[in-house]
Amino acid sequence: MKLGYWKIRGLAEPVRLLLKYLEQDFEEVVYECGDGPTFDKSCWFDIKFTLGYDFPNLPYLEDGDVKLTQTIPIINYICAKNGVGPTDAKSVAALDMCIHFLADLNMSNVRLCYSSAENLAANKASTVAAAQPGFKQLAAFLGDKQFLGGDKPCGADFFCYEVLDRWVRLESTSLADHPSLTSFLDRIRALPQLSTYFSSPDSTRTWPLNNKMASFK
């Protein structure tokens, strides 16, 4: 199995978390953006359309004759292959709804991080404030469950972890009014399968959240 992405956490980190949780071996294919001011990306764009993907993009996953791009389909494939998460139609649809909600919640964070340093400084507080209703909705969806789908982690949980961790890294008080979400992050970090991921200095956890052209890395 191969996972291809930039040398950042970005959109691939939820997939890495899921694979680490499942204790699956995979090959990390890393593309590194050049330094500024040009931030050359030819290492990827020169080969983008030569790898046999229907919709070439990063991240990509190659598993035998399966070739997929886009984070959410990759997560869904890995979960289906490994029997992770609920299988009844209602629960599957609810988790799919949640993960797309999380993707939307993530976008304002990403846009701010990739804006100018001046815009970042001027708009960080208002961006975090604007995300609060989303955190409230997410906390209500989680309710008293241990994880988004129930008592065991599923793919959406690792996507959720990465989105929330991005917000906390941007502003440490982002989840101050949502203790259940802070506890959720703690439960993910406490998963024994992820102990090495969270403790090793060589883990991709230590990589930047965003690429080199971002104001907030």
Secondary structure, 3 states (H helix, E strand, C coil): CEEEEECCCCCCHHHHHHHHHCCCCCEEEEECCCCCCCCCCHHHHCCHHHCCCCCCCCCEEEECCEEEECHHHHHHHHHHHHCCCCCCHHHHHHHHHHHHHHHHHHHHHHHHHCCCHHHHHHHHHHHHHHHHHHHHHHHHHHCCCCECCECCCCHHHHHHHHHHHHHHHHCCCCCCCCHHHHHHHHHHHCCHHHHHHHHCCCCHHHCCCCCCCCCCC
